[in-house]
Amino acid sequence: MPAEKSAPTSGSTEEYATVFLRSEPVELYKILKFEGLAGSGAEAKMLIDDGLVQVNGEDEFRRRRKIVNDDRIRFDGQLYRIVTDVTD
């Protein structure tokens, strides 16, 4: 599902896009693929391998890094906040 733009969080000056997940965890490369940040899973993996993705402020090289609620992903100058929409 496409990311939704959100205002900065309290204490933060950066704007971010919110990515809603129905379940967690989700592998990092899948988020890049399904959000349209990469054209395919293979491309998403290459972007991660090349060090172009950060998770929670740190460079991330693990393609299958498990992403959970409130993680922050930075890619191509944009910040994405993960929100899990788990309903019972």
PDB file with SEQRES, HELIX, SHEET and CRYST1 records, atoms N, CA, C and O in Angstrom:
SEQRES   1 A   88  MET PRO ALA GLU LYS SER ALA PRO THR SER GLY SER THR          
SEQRES   2 A   88  GLU GLU TYR ALA THR VAL PHE LEU ARG SER GLU PRO VAL          
SEQRES   3 A   88  GLU LEU TYR LYS ILE LEU LYS PHE GLU GLY LEU ALA GLY          
SEQRES   4 A   88  SER GLY ALA GLU ALA LYS MET LEU ILE ASP ASP GLY LEU          
SEQRES   5 A   88  VAL GLN VAL ASN GLY GLU ASP GLU PHE ARG ARG ARG ARG          
SEQRES   6 A   88  LYS ILE VAL ASN ASP ASP ARG ILE ARG PHE ASP GLY GLN          
SEQRES   7 A   88  LEU TYR ARG ILE VAL THR ASP VAL THR ASP                      
HELIX    1 AA1 LEU A   28  PHE A   34  1                                   7    
HELIX    2 AA2 GLY A   41  ASP A   49  1                                   9    
SHEET    1 AA1 6 GLU A   4  SER A   6  0                                        
SHEET    2 AA1 6 TYR A  16  LEU A  21 -1                                        
SHEET    3 AA1 6 GLN A  78  THR A  84  1                                        
SHEET    4 AA1 6 ARG A  72  PHE A  75 -1                                        
SHEET    5 AA1 6 VAL A  53  VAL A  55 -1                                        
SHEET    6 AA1 6 GLU A  58  ASP A  59 -1                                        
SHEET    1 AA2 2 VAL A  26  GLU A  27  0                                        
SHEET    2 AA2 2 LYS A  66  ILE A  67 -1                                        
CRYST1    1.000    1.000    1.000  90.00  90.00  90.00 P 1           1          
ATOM      1  N   MET A   1       0.839  -1.174   0.000  1.00  0.00           N  
ATOM      2  CA  MET A   1       0.000   0.000   0.000  1.00  0.00           C  
ATOM      3  C   MET A   1       0.877   1.228   0.000  1.00  0.00           C  
ATOM      4  O   MET A   1       1.916   1.220   0.660  1.00  0.00           O  
ATOM      5  N   PRO A   2       0.518   2.280  -0.702  1.00  0.00           N  
ATOM      6  CA  PRO A   2       1.378   3.453  -0.837  1.00  0.00           C  
ATOM      7  C   PRO A   2       1.549   4.197   0.481  1.00  0.00           C  
ATOM      8  O   PRO A   2       0.666   4.198   1.339  1.00  0.00           O  
ATOM      9  N   ALA A   3       2.691   4.819   0.613  1.00  0.00           N  
ATOM     10  CA  ALA A   3       2.981   5.602   1.813  1.00  0.00           C  
ATOM     11  C   ALA A   3       2.121   6.850   1.836  1.00  0.00           C  
ATOM     12  O   ALA A   3       1.734   7.387   0.798  1.00  0.00           O  
ATOM     13  N   GLU A   4       1.837   7.291   3.036  1.00  0.00           N  
ATOM     14  CA  GLU A   4       1.022   8.483   3.244  1.00  0.00           C  
ATOM     15  C   GLU A   4       1.895   9.524   3.935  1.00  0.00           C  
ATOM     16  O   GLU A   4       2.573   9.209   4.913  1.00  0.00           O  
ATOM     17  N   LYS A   5       1.886  10.761   3.441  1.00  0.00           N  
ATOM     18  CA  LYS A   5       2.710  11.821   4.032  1.00  0.00           C  
ATOM     19  C   LYS A   5       2.172  12.200   5.402  1.00  0.00           C  
ATOM     20  O   LYS A   5       0.962  12.276   5.612  1.00  0.00           O  
ATOM     21  N   SER A   6       3.091  12.437   6.331  1.00  0.00           N  
ATOM     22  CA  SER A   6       2.726  12.826   7.678  1.00  0.00           C  
ATOM     23  C   SER A   6       3.581  13.989   8.123  1.00  0.00           C  
ATOM     24  O   SER A   6       4.653  14.245   7.576  1.00  0.00           O  
ATOM     25  N   ALA A   7       3.089  14.680   9.116  1.00  0.00           N  
ATOM     26  CA  ALA A   7       3.816  15.817   9.686  1.00  0.00           C  
ATOM     27  C   ALA A   7       4.940  15.296  10.573  1.00  0.00           C  
ATOM     28  O   ALA A   7       4.938  14.124  10.950  1.00  0.00           O  
ATOM     29  N   PRO A   8       5.898  16.154  10.909  1.00  0.00           N  
ATOM     30  CA  PRO A   8       6.973  15.725  11.793  1.00  0.00           C  
ATOM     31  C   PRO A   8       6.433  15.277  13.147  1.00  0.00           C  
ATOM     32  O   PRO A   8       5.421  15.792  13.622  1.00  0.00           O  
ATOM     33  N   THR A   9       7.111  14.318  13.760  1.00  0.00           N  
ATOM     34  CA  THR A   9       6.733  13.894  15.097  1.00  0.00           C  
ATOM     35  C   THR A   9       7.238  14.922  16.091  1.00  0.00           C  
ATOM     36  O   THR A   9       8.082  15.753  15.753  1.00  0.00           O  
ATOM     37  N   SER A  10       6.731  14.874  17.309  1.00  0.00           N  
ATOM     38  CA  SER A  10       7.165  15.835  18.316  1.00  0.00           C  
ATOM     39  C   SER A  10       8.663  15.696  18.541  1.00  0.00           C  
ATOM     40  O   SER A  10       9.175  14.586  18.680  1.00  0.00           O  
ATOM     41  N   GLY A  11       9.350  16.805  18.574  1.00  0.00           N  
ATOM     42  CA  GLY A  11      10.789  16.824  18.751  1.00  0.00           C  
ATOM     43  C   GLY A  11      11.566  16.593  17.466  1.00  0.00           C  
ATOM     44  O   GLY A  11      12.795  16.665  17.465  1.00  0.00           O  
ATOM     45  N   SER A  12      10.868  16.318  16.375  1.00  0.00           N  
ATOM     46  CA  SER A  12      11.518  16.052  15.102  1.00  0.00           C  
ATOM     47  C   SER A  12      11.204  17.176  14.134  1.00  0.00           C  
ATOM     48  O   SER A  12      10.109  17.737  14.154  1.00  0.00           O  
ATOM     49  N   THR A  13      12.167  17.503  13.289  1.00  0.00           N  
ATOM     50  CA  THR A  13      11.930  18.540  12.287  1.00  0.00           C  
ATOM     51  C   THR A  13      11.781  17.943  10.900  1.00  0.00           C  
ATOM     52  O   THR A  13      11.550  18.664   9.930  1.00  0.00           O  
ATOM     53  N   GLU A  14      11.913  16.626  10.804  1.00  0.00           N  
ATOM     54  CA  GLU A  14      11.827  15.973   9.507  1.00  0.00           C  
ATOM     55  C   GLU A  14      10.403  15.509   9.213  1.00  0.00           C  
ATOM     56  O   GLU A  14       9.685  15.043  10.098  1.00  0.00           O  
ATOM     57  N   GLU A  15      10.020  15.650   7.954  1.00  0.00           N  
ATOM     58  CA  GLU A  15       8.759  15.073   7.528  1.00  0.00           C  
ATOM     59  C   GLU A  15       9.022  13.644   7.108  1.00  0.00           C  
ATOM     60  O   GLU A  15      10.125  13.301   6.684  1.00  0.00           O  
ATOM     61  N   TYR A  16       8.009  12.820   7.227  1.00  0.00           N  
ATOM     62  CA  TYR A  16       8.163  11.438   6.842  1.00  0.00           C  
ATOM     63  C   TYR A  16       6.881  10.951   6.189  1.00  0.00           C  
ATOM     64  O   TYR A  16       5.811  11.536   6.358  1.00  0.00           O  
ATOM     65  N   ALA A  17       7.013   9.884   5.453  1.00  0.00           N  
ATOM     66  CA  ALA A  17       5.864   9.214   4.873  1.00  0.00           C  
ATOM     67  C   ALA A  17       5.575   8.001   5.754  1.00  0.00           C  
ATOM     68  O   ALA A  17       6.494   7.306   6.188  1.00  0.00           O  
ATOM     69  N   THR A  18       4.308   7.755   6.010  1.00  0.00           N  
ATOM     70  CA  THR A  18       3.928   6.626   6.833  1.00  0.00           C  
ATOM     71  C   THR A  18       3.642   5.421   5.943  1.00  0.00           C  
ATOM     72  O   THR A  18       2.915   5.525   4.955  1.00  0.00           O  
ATOM     73  N   VAL A  19       4.214   4.295   6.300  1.00  0.00           N  
ATOM     74  CA  VAL A  19       3.957   3.042   5.603  1.00  0.00           C  
ATOM     75  C   VAL A  19       3.175   2.151   6.570  1.00  0.00           C  
ATOM     76  O   VAL A  19       3.670   1.798   7.640  1.00  0.00           O  
ATOM     77  N   PHE A  20       1.961   1.798   6.185  1.00  0.00           N  
ATOM     78  CA  PHE A  20       1.116   0.955   7.017  1.00  0.00           C  
ATOM     79  C   PHE A  20       1.302  -0.508   6.639  1.00  0.00           C  
ATOM     80  O   PHE A  20       1.209  -0.870   5.466  1.00  0.00           O  
ATOM     81  N   LEU A  21       1.564  -1.343   7.632  1.00  0.00           N  
ATOM     82  CA  LEU A  21       1.701  -2.777   7.433  1.00  0.00           C  
ATOM     83  C   LEU A  21       0.552  -3.488   8.140  1.00  0.00           C  
ATOM     84  O   LEU A  21       0.105  -3.058   9.203  1.00  0.00           O  
ATOM     85  N   ARG A  22       0.087  -4.562   7.550  1.00  0.00           N  
ATOM     86  CA  ARG A  22      -0.997  -5.340   8.163  1.00  0.00           C  
ATOM     87  C   ARG A  22      -0.472  -6.335   9.183  1.00  0.00           C  
ATOM     88  O   ARG A  22      -1.204  -6.752  10.081  1.00  0.00           O  
ATOM     89  N   SER A  23       0.770  -6.712   9.051  1.00  0.00           N  
ATOM     90  CA  SER A  23       1.382  -7.633  10.003  1.00  0.00           C  
ATOM     91  C   SER A  23       2.866  -7.304  10.092  1.00  0.00           C  
ATOM     92  O   SER A  23       3.409  -6.580   9.258  1.00  0.00           O  
ATOM     93  N   GLU A  24       3.492  -7.834  11.093  1.00  0.00           N  
ATOM     94  CA  GLU A  24       4.925  -7.646  11.259  1.00  0.00           C  
ATOM     95  C   GLU A  24       5.526  -8.946  11.734  1.00  0.00           C  
ATOM     96  O   GLU A  24       4.805  -9.766  12.301  1.00  0.00           O  
ATOM     97  N   PRO A  25       6.791  -9.175  11.535  1.00  0.00           N  
ATOM     98  CA  PRO A  25       7.732  -8.331  10.810  1.00  0.00           C  
ATOM     99  C   PRO A  25       7.623  -8.527   9.301  1.00  0.00           C  
ATOM    100  O   PRO A  25       7.058  -9.512   8.826  1.00  0.00           O  
ATOM    101  N   VAL A  26       8.178  -7.565   8.558  1.00  0.00           N  
ATOM    102  CA  VAL A  26       8.259  -7.635   7.107  1.00  0.00           C  
ATOM    103  C   VAL A  26       9.715  -7.403   6.732  1.00  0.00           C  
ATOM    104  O   VAL A  26      10.379  -6.541   7.308  1.00  0.00           O  
ATOM    105  N   GLU A  27      10.206  -8.162   5.777  1.00  0.00           N  
ATOM    106  CA  GLU A  27      11.597  -8.022   5.359  1.00  0.00           C  
ATOM    107  C   GLU A  27      11.799  -6.708   4.620  1.00  0.00           C  
ATOM    108  O   GLU A  27      10.950  -6.285   3.836  1.00  0.00           O  
ATOM    109  N   LEU A  28      12.925  -6.075   4.879  1.00  0.00           N  
ATOM    110  CA  LEU A  28      13.241  -4.756   4.336  1.00  0.00           C  
ATOM    111  C   LEU A  28      13.081  -4.686   2.826  1.00  0.00           C  
ATOM    112  O   LEU A  28      12.453  -3.757   2.318  1.00  0.00           O  
ATOM    113  N   TYR A  29      13.632  -5.643   2.102  1.00  0.00           N  
ATOM    114  CA  TYR A  29      13.565  -5.561   0.641  1.00  0.00           C  
ATOM    115  C   TYR A  29      12.133  -5.585   0.136  1.00  0.00           C  
ATOM    116  O   TYR A  29      11.830  -4.987  -0.896  1.00  0.00           O  
ATOM    117  N   LYS A  30      11.246  -6.271   0.851  1.00  0.00           N  
ATOM    118  CA  LYS A  30       9.836  -6.330   0.448  1.00  0.00           C  
ATOM    119  C   LYS A  30       9.165  -4.966   0.591  1.00  0.00           C  
ATOM    120  O   LYS A  30       8.325  -4.603  -0.232  1.00  0.00           O  
ATOM    121  N   ILE A  31       9.520  -4.223   1.607  1.00  0.00           N  
ATOM    122  CA  ILE A  31       8.945  -2.885   1.779  1.00  0.00           C  
ATOM    123  C   ILE A  31       9.380  -1.989   0.627  1.00  0.00           C  
ATOM    124  O   ILE A  31       8.561  -1.263   0.065  1.00  0.00           O  
ATOM    125  N   LEU A  32      10.662  -2.032   0.270  1.00  0.00           N  
ATOM    126  CA  LEU A  32      11.133  -1.220  -0.857  1.00  0.00           C  
ATOM    127  C   LEU A  32      10.398  -1.594  -2.137  1.00  0.00           C  
ATOM    128  O   LEU A  32      10.038  -0.725  -2.931  1.00  0.00           O  
ATOM    129  N   LYS A  33      10.178  -2.872  -2.331  1.00  0.00           N  
ATOM    130  CA  LYS A  33       9.491  -3.352  -3.536  1.00  0.00           C  
ATOM    131  C   LYS A  33       8.022  -2.940  -3.539  1.00  0.00           C  
ATOM    132  O   LYS A  33       7.553  -2.352  -4.513  1.00  0.00           O  
ATOM    133  N   PHE A  34       7.300  -3.232  -2.481  1.00  0.00           N  
ATOM    134  CA  PHE A  34       5.858  -2.989  -2.459  1.00  0.00           C  
ATOM    135  C   PHE A  34       5.499  -1.510  -2.368  1.00  0.00           C  
ATOM    136  O   PHE A  34       4.398  -1.119  -2.757  1.00  0.00           O  
ATOM    137  N   GLU A  35       6.407  -0.689  -1.863  1.00  0.00           N  
ATOM    138  CA  GLU A  35       6.151   0.752  -1.807  1.00  0.00           C  
ATOM    139  C   GLU A  35       6.563   1.442  -3.102  1.00  0.00           C  
ATOM    140  O   GLU A  35       6.421   2.658  -3.232  1.00  0.00           O  
ATOM    141  N   GLY A  36       7.069   0.676  -4.050  1.00  0.00           N  
ATOM    142  CA  GLY A  36       7.445   1.242  -5.343  1.00  0.00           C  
ATOM    143  C   GLY A  36       8.766   1.980  -5.333  1.00  0.00           C  
ATOM    144  O   GLY A  36       9.058   2.739  -6.257  1.00  0.00           O  
ATOM    145  N   LEU A  37       9.572   1.769  -4.297  1.00  0.00           N  
ATOM    146  CA  LEU A  37      10.875   2.427  -4.215  1.00  0.00           C  
ATOM    147  C   LEU A  37      11.900   1.685  -5.060  1.00  0.00           C  
ATOM    148  O   LEU A  37      12.943   2.232  -5.418  1.00  0.00           O  
ATOM    149  N   ALA A  38      11.592   0.442  -5.372  1.00  0.00           N  
ATOM    150  CA  ALA A  38      12.421  -0.381  -6.261  1.00  0.00           C  
ATOM    151  C   ALA A  38      11.475  -1.055  -7.243  1.00  0.00           C  
ATOM    152  O   ALA A  38      10.333  -1.369  -6.908  1.00  0.00           O  
ATOM    153  N   GLY A  39      11.956  -1.270  -8.443  1.00  0.00           N  
ATOM    154  CA  GLY A  39      11.114  -1.855  -9.480  1.00  0.00           C  
ATOM    155  C   GLY A  39      10.855  -3.338  -9.308  1.00  0.00           C  
ATOM    156  O   GLY A  39       9.906  -3.875  -9.878  1.00  0.00           O  
ATOM    157  N   SER A  40      11.697  -4.009  -8.522  1.00  0.00           N  
ATOM    158  CA  SER A  40      11.554  -5.445  -8.309  1.00  0.00           C  
ATOM    159  C   SER A  40      12.247  -5.819  -7.008  1.00  0.00           C  
ATOM    160  O   SER A  40      12.952  -5.010  -6.405  1.00  0.00           O  
ATOM    161  N   GLY A  41      12.035  -7.052  -6.592  1.00  0.00           N  
ATOM    162  CA  GLY A  41      12.727  -7.533  -5.402  1.00  0.00           C  
ATOM    163  C   GLY A  41      14.226  -7.571  -5.605  1.00  0.00           C  
ATOM    164  O   GLY A  41      14.991  -7.262  -4.691  1.00  0.00           O  
ATOM    165  N   ALA A  42      14.652  -7.952  -6.810  1.00  0.00           N  
ATOM    166  CA  ALA A  42      16.091  -8.002  -7.109  1.00  0.00           C  
ATOM    167  C   ALA A  42      16.707  -6.609  -7.032  1.00  0.00           C  
ATOM    168  O   ALA A  42      17.803  -6.437  -6.499  1.00  0.00           O  
ATOM    169  N   GLU A  43      15.997  -5.617  -7.566  1.00  0.00           N  
ATOM    170  CA  GLU A  43      16.506  -4.243  -7.499  1.00  0.00           C  
ATOM    171  C   GLU A  43      16.569  -3.764  -6.053  1.00  0.00           C  
ATOM    172  O   GLU A  43      17.531  -3.104  -5.661  1.00  0.00           O  
ATOM    173  N   ALA A  44      15.561  -4.089  -5.264  1.00  0.00           N  
ATOM    174  CA  ALA A  44      15.546  -3.700  -3.851  1.00  0.00           C  
ATOM    175  C   ALA A  44      16.752  -4.288  -3.127  1.00  0.00           C  
ATOM    176  O   ALA A  44      17.393  -3.609  -2.325  1.00  0.00           O  
ATOM    177  N   LYS A  45      17.057  -5.549  -3.409  1.00  0.00           N  
ATOM    178  CA  LYS A  45      18.202  -6.199  -2.778  1.00  0.00           C  
ATOM    179  C   LYS A  45      19.505  -5.522  -3.183  1.00  0.00           C  
ATOM    180  O   LYS A  45      20.400  -5.365  -2.352  1.00  0.00           O  
ATOM    181  N   MET A  46      19.625  -5.120  -4.438  1.00  0.00           N  
ATOM    182  CA  MET A  46      20.835  -4.429  -4.898  1.00  0.00           C  
ATOM    183  C   MET A  46      20.981  -3.070  -4.210  1.00  0.00           C  
ATOM    184  O   MET A  46      22.090  -2.677  -3.848  1.00  0.00           O  
ATOM    185  N   LEU A  47      19.876  -2.354  -4.029  1.00  0.00           N  
ATOM    186  CA  LEU A  47      19.929  -1.056  -3.350  1.00  0.00           C  
ATOM    187  C   LEU A  47      20.439  -1.218  -1.921  1.00  0.00           C  
ATOM    188  O   LEU A  47      21.234  -0.413  -1.436  1.00  0.00           O  
ATOM    189  N   ILE A  48      19.969  -2.268  -1.260  1.00  0.00           N  
ATOM    190  CA  ILE A  48      20.415  -2.542   0.110  1.00  0.00           C  
ATOM    191  C   ILE A  48      21.889  -2.937   0.105  1.00  0.00           C  
ATOM    192  O   ILE A  48      22.670  -2.444   0.918  1.00  0.00           O  
ATOM    193  N   ASP A  49      22.268  -3.825  -0.812  1.00  0.00           N  
ATOM    194  CA  ASP A  49      23.670  -4.251  -0.915  1.00  0.00           C  
ATOM    195  C   ASP A  49      24.611  -3.074  -1.144  1.00  0.00           C  
ATOM    196  O   ASP A  49      25.738  -3.069  -0.650  1.00  0.00           O  
ATOM    197  N   ASP A  50      24.146  -2.076  -1.894  1.00  0.00           N  
ATOM    198  CA  ASP A  50      24.962  -0.905  -2.220  1.00  0.00           C  
ATOM    199  C   ASP A  50      25.009   0.123  -1.091  1.00  0.00           C  
ATOM    200  O   ASP A  50      25.651   1.164  -1.233  1.00  0.00           O  
ATOM    201  N   GLY A  51      24.343  -0.154   0.021  1.00  0.00           N  
ATOM    202  CA  GLY A  51      24.386   0.739   1.177  1.00  0.00           C  
ATOM    203  C   GLY A  51      23.540   1.990   1.023  1.00  0.00           C  
ATOM    204  O   GLY A  51      23.833   3.011   1.645  1.00  0.00           O  
ATOM    205  N   LEU A  52      22.501   1.930   0.210  1.00  0.00           N  
ATOM    206  CA  LEU A  52      21.672   3.108  -0.051  1.00  0.00           C  
ATOM    207  C   LEU A  52      20.455   3.215   0.863  1.00  0.00           C  
ATOM    208  O   LEU A  52      19.635   4.119   0.704  1.00  0.00           O  
ATOM    209  N   VAL A  53      20.338   2.293   1.821  1.00  0.00           N  
ATOM    210  CA  VAL A  53      19.175   2.258   2.710  1.00  0.00           C  
ATOM    211  C   VAL A  53      19.655   2.317   4.155  1.00  0.00           C  
ATOM    212  O   VAL A  53      20.621   1.654   4.534  1.00  0.00           O  
ATOM    213  N   GLN A  54      18.958   3.125   4.954  1.00  0.00           N  
ATOM    214  CA  GLN A  54      19.217   3.182   6.387  1.00  0.00           C  
ATOM    215  C   GLN A  54      17.962   2.740   7.132  1.00  0.00           C  
ATOM    216  O   GLN A  54      16.840   2.992   6.694  1.00  0.00           O  
ATOM    217  N   VAL A  55      18.174   2.078   8.262  1.00  0.00           N  
ATOM    218  CA  VAL A  55      17.077   1.718   9.153  1.00  0.00           C  
ATOM    219  C   VAL A  55      17.422   2.275  10.526  1.00  0.00           C  
ATOM    220  O   VAL A  55      18.479   1.984  11.086  1.00  0.00           O  
ATOM    221  N   ASN A  56      16.517   3.073  11.050  1.00  0.00           N  
ATOM    222  CA  ASN A  56      16.701   3.687  12.371  1.00  0.00           C  
ATOM    223  C   ASN A  56      18.041   4.418  12.486  1.00  0.00           C  
ATOM    224  O   ASN A  56      18.726   4.343  13.506  1.00  0.00           O  
ATOM    225  N   GLY A  57      18.394   5.126  11.414  1.00  0.00           N  
ATOM    226  CA  GLY A  57      19.570   5.980  11.433  1.00  0.00           C  
ATOM    227  C   GLY A  57      20.888   5.292  11.145  1.00  0.00           C  
ATOM    228  O   GLY A  57      21.934   5.940  11.185  1.00  0.00           O  
ATOM    229  N   GLU A  58      20.872   3.991  10.852  1.00  0.00           N  
ATOM    230  CA  GLU A  58      22.105   3.264  10.593  1.00  0.00           C  
ATOM    231  C   GLU A  58      22.045   2.611   9.217  1.00  0.00           C  
ATOM    232  O   GLU A  58      20.993   2.129   8.796  1.00  0.00           O  
ATOM    233  N   ASP A  59      23.181   2.597   8.519  1.00  0.00           N  
ATOM    234  CA  ASP A  59      23.242   1.914   7.233  1.00  0.00           C  
ATOM    235  C   ASP A  59      22.853   0.460   7.426  1.00  0.00           C  
ATOM    236  O   ASP A  59      23.282  -0.195   8.376  1.00  0.00           O  
ATOM    237  N   GLU A  60      22.033  -0.034   6.510  1.00  0.00           N  
ATOM    238  CA  GLU A  60      21.560  -1.412   6.625  1.00  0.00           C  
ATOM    239  C   GLU A  60      21.944  -2.199   5.384  1.00  0.00           C  
ATOM    240  O   GLU A  60      21.653  -1.781   4.263  1.00  0.00           O  
ATOM    241  N   PHE A  61      22.594  -3.334   5.580  1.00  0.00           N  
ATOM    242  CA  PHE A  61      23.036  -4.178   4.475  1.00  0.00           C  
ATOM    243  C   PHE A  61      22.340  -5.541   4.475  1.00  0.00           C  
ATOM    244  O   PHE A  61      22.583  -6.365   3.593  1.00  0.00           O  
ATOM    245  N   ARG A  62      21.482  -5.775   5.458  1.00  0.00           N  
ATOM    246  CA  ARG A  62      20.768  -7.052   5.529  1.00  0.00           C  
ATOM    247  C   ARG A  62      19.472  -6.941   4.734  1.00  0.00           C  
ATOM    248  O   ARG A  62      18.567  -6.196   5.109  1.00  0.00           O  
ATOM    249  N   ARG A  63      19.392  -7.674   3.650  1.00  0.00           N  
ATOM    250  CA  ARG A  63      18.224  -7.639   2.784  1.00  0.00           C  
ATOM    251  C   ARG A  63      16.955  -8.060   3.528  1.00  0.00           C  
ATOM    252  O   ARG A  63      15.878  -7.502   3.319  1.00  0.00           O  
ATOM    253  N   ARG A  64      17.108  -9.027   4.375  1.00  0.00           N  
ATOM    254  CA  ARG A  64      15.959  -9.600   5.074  1.00  0.00           C  
ATOM    255  C   ARG A  64      15.804  -9.069   6.497  1.00  0.00           C  
ATOM    256  O   ARG A  64      15.183  -9.709   7.345  1.00  0.00           O  
ATOM    257  N   ARG A  65      16.369  -7.905   6.745  1.00  0.00           N  
ATOM    258  CA  ARG A  65      16.196  -7.249   8.045  1.00  0.00           C  
ATOM    259  C   ARG A  65      14.711  -7.184   8.353  1.00  0.00           C  
ATOM    260  O   ARG A  65      13.920  -6.735   7.524  1.00  0.00           O  
ATOM    261  N   LYS A  66      14.332  -7.626   9.531  1.00  0.00           N  
ATOM    262  CA  LYS A  66      12.931  -7.632   9.932  1.00  0.00           C  
ATOM    263  C   LYS A  66      12.524  -6.227  10.372  1.00  0.00           C  
ATOM    264  O   LYS A  66      13.087  -5.670  11.315  1.00  0.00           O  
ATOM    265  N   ILE A  67      11.550  -5.674   9.683  1.00  0.00           N  
ATOM    266  CA  ILE A  67      11.059  -4.327   9.972  1.00  0.00           C  
ATOM    267  C   ILE A  67       9.782  -4.454  10.788  1.00  0.00           C  
ATOM    268  O   ILE A  67       8.888  -5.226  10.443  1.00  0.00           O  
ATOM    269  N   VAL A  68       9.705  -3.695  11.866  1.00  0.00           N  
ATOM    270  CA  VAL A  68       8.560  -3.757  12.776  1.00  0.00           C  
ATOM    271  C   VAL A  68       7.998  -2.356  13.027  1.00  0.00           C  
ATOM    272  O   VAL A  68       8.545  -1.356  12.562  1.00  0.00           O  
ATOM    273  N   ASN A  69       6.913  -2.311  13.758  1.00  0.00           N  
ATOM    274  CA  ASN A  69       6.243  -1.059  14.088  1.00  0.00           C  
ATOM    275  C   ASN A  69       7.225  -0.008  14.613  1.00  0.00           C  
ATOM    276  O   ASN A  69       8.076  -0.301  15.453  1.00  0.00           O  
ATOM    277  N   ASP A  70       7.096   1.189  14.116  1.00  0.00           N  
ATOM    278  CA  ASP A  70       7.845   2.377  14.520  1.00  0.00           C  
ATOM    279  C   ASP A  70       9.296   2.401  14.031  1.00  0.00           C  
ATOM    280  O   ASP A  70      10.052   3.291  14.420  1.00  0.00           O  
ATOM    281  N   ASP A  71       9.701   1.446  13.188  1.00  0.00           N  
ATOM    282  CA  ASP A  71      11.015   1.553  12.554  1.00  0.00           C  
ATOM    283  C   ASP A  71      10.980   2.710  11.562  1.00  0.00           C  
ATOM    284  O   ASP A  71       9.923   3.070  11.044  1.00  0.00           O  
ATOM    285  N   ARG A  72      12.151   3.284  11.307  1.00  0.00           N  
ATOM    286  CA  ARG A  72      12.287   4.366  10.329  1.00  0.00           C  
ATOM    287  C   ARG A  72      13.232   3.911   9.226  1.00  0.00           C  
ATOM    288  O   ARG A  72      14.332   3.431   9.498  1.00  0.00           O  
ATOM    289  N   ILE A  73      12.800   4.065   7.991  1.00  0.00           N  
ATOM    290  CA  ILE A  73      13.622   3.699   6.846  1.00  0.00           C  
ATOM    291  C   ILE A  73      13.930   4.972   6.067  1.00  0.00           C  
ATOM    292  O   ILE A  73      13.029   5.749   5.753  1.00  0.00           O  
ATOM    293  N   ARG A  74      15.207   5.179   5.759  1.00  0.00           N  
ATOM    294  CA  ARG A  74      15.603   6.310   4.927  1.00  0.00           C  
ATOM    295  C   ARG A  74      16.133   5.770   3.610  1.00  0.00           C  
ATOM    296  O   ARG A  74      17.017   4.914   3.571  1.00  0.00           O  
ATOM    297  N   PHE A  75      15.562   6.300   2.529  1.00  0.00           N  
ATOM    298  CA  PHE A  75      16.004   5.906   1.193  1.00  0.00           C  
ATOM    299  C   PHE A  75      15.804   7.074   0.253  1.00  0.00           C  
ATOM    300  O   PHE A  75      14.748   7.706   0.259  1.00  0.00           O  
ATOM    301  N   ASP A  76      16.799   7.362  -0.547  1.00  0.00           N  
ATOM    302  CA  ASP A  76      16.723   8.398  -1.576  1.00  0.00           C  
ATOM    303  C   ASP A  76      16.266   9.744  -1.006  1.00  0.00           C  
ATOM    304  O   ASP A  76      15.464  10.450  -1.618  1.00  0.00           O  
ATOM    305  N   GLY A  77      16.787  10.085   0.170  1.00  0.00           N  
ATOM    306  CA  GLY A  77      16.492  11.376   0.779  1.00  0.00           C  
ATOM    307  C   GLY A  77      15.138  11.484   1.449  1.00  0.00           C  
ATOM    308  O   GLY A  77      14.777  12.560   1.927  1.00  0.00           O  
ATOM    309  N   GLN A  78      14.379  10.402   1.498  1.00  0.00           N  
ATOM    310  CA  GLN A  78      13.049  10.411   2.101  1.00  0.00           C  
ATOM    311  C   GLN A  78      13.038   9.486   3.321  1.00  0.00           C  
ATOM    312  O   GLN A  78      13.687   8.440   3.332  1.00  0.00           O  
ATOM    313  N   LEU A  79      12.290   9.894   4.340  1.00  0.00           N  
ATOM    314  CA  LEU A  79      12.169   9.105   5.558  1.00  0.00           C  
ATOM    315  C   LEU A  79      10.782   8.475   5.601  1.00  0.00           C  
ATOM    316  O   LEU A  79       9.772   9.138   5.361  1.00  0.00           O  
ATOM    317  N   TYR A  80      10.753   7.178   5.911  1.00  0.00           N  
ATOM    318  CA  TYR A  80       9.498   6.434   5.999  1.00  0.00           C  
ATOM    319  C   TYR A  80       9.365   5.871   7.403  1.00  0.00           C  
ATOM    320  O   TYR A  80      10.299   5.266   7.929  1.00  0.00           O  
ATOM    321  N   ARG A  81       8.205   6.071   8.004  1.00  0.00           N  
ATOM    322  CA  ARG A  81       7.911   5.543   9.341  1.00  0.00           C  
ATOM    323  C   ARG A  81       6.963   4.371   9.180  1.00  0.00           C  
ATOM    324  O   ARG A  81       5.951   4.472   8.486  1.00  0.00           O  
ATOM    325  N   ILE A  82       7.290   3.267   9.816  1.00  0.00           N  
ATOM    326  CA  ILE A  82       6.482   2.057   9.708  1.00  0.00           C  
ATOM    327  C   ILE A  82       5.441   2.047  10.826  1.00  0.00           C  
ATOM    328  O   ILE A  82       5.765   2.248  11.996  1.00  0.00           O  
ATOM    329  N   VAL A  83       4.192   1.810  10.446  1.00  0.00           N  
ATOM    330  CA  VAL A  83       3.097   1.690  11.397  1.00  0.00           C  
ATOM    331  C   VAL A  83       2.395   0.376  11.104  1.00  0.00           C  
ATOM    332  O   VAL A  83       1.958   0.124   9.981  1.00  0.00           O  
ATOM    333  N   THR A  84       2.292  -0.459  12.133  1.00  0.00           N  
ATOM    334  CA  THR A  84       1.633  -1.750  11.960  1.00  0.00           C  
ATOM    335  C   THR A  84       0.183  -1.630  12.369  1.00  0.00           C  
ATOM    336  O   THR A  84      -0.137  -1.180  13.468  1.00  0.00           O  
ATOM    337  N   ASP A  85      -0.680  -2.038  11.471  1.00  0.00           N  
ATOM    338  CA  ASP A  85      -2.118  -2.005  11.712  1.00  0.00           C  
ATOM    339  C   ASP A  85      -2.587  -3.422  11.989  1.00  0.00           C  
ATOM    340  O   ASP A  85      -3.150  -4.084  11.117  1.00  0.00           O  
ATOM    341  N   VAL A  86      -2.348  -3.881  13.213  1.00  0.00           N  
ATOM    342  CA  VAL A  86      -2.727  -5.229  13.594  1.00  0.00           C  
ATOM    343  C   VAL A  86      -4.081  -5.164  14.301  1.00  0.00           C  
ATOM    344  O   VAL A  86      -4.223  -4.526  15.344  1.00  0.00           O  
ATOM    345  N   THR A  87      -5.058  -5.828  13.721  1.00  0.00           N  
ATOM    346  CA  THR A  87      -6.377  -5.888  14.350  1.00  0.00           C  
ATOM    347  C   THR A  87      -6.718  -7.342  14.633  1.00  0.00           C  
ATOM    348  O   THR A  87      -6.468  -8.223  13.811  1.00  0.00           O  
ATOM    349  N   ASP A  88      -7.282  -7.577  15.787  1.00  0.00           N  
ATOM    350  CA  ASP A  88      -7.657  -8.949  16.162  1.00  0.00           C  
ATOM    351  C   ASP A  88      -9.077  -9.244  15.752  1.00  0.00           C  
ATOM    352  O   ASP A  88      -9.570 -10.348  15.983  1.00  0.00           O  
TER     353      ASP A  88                                                      
END                                                                             
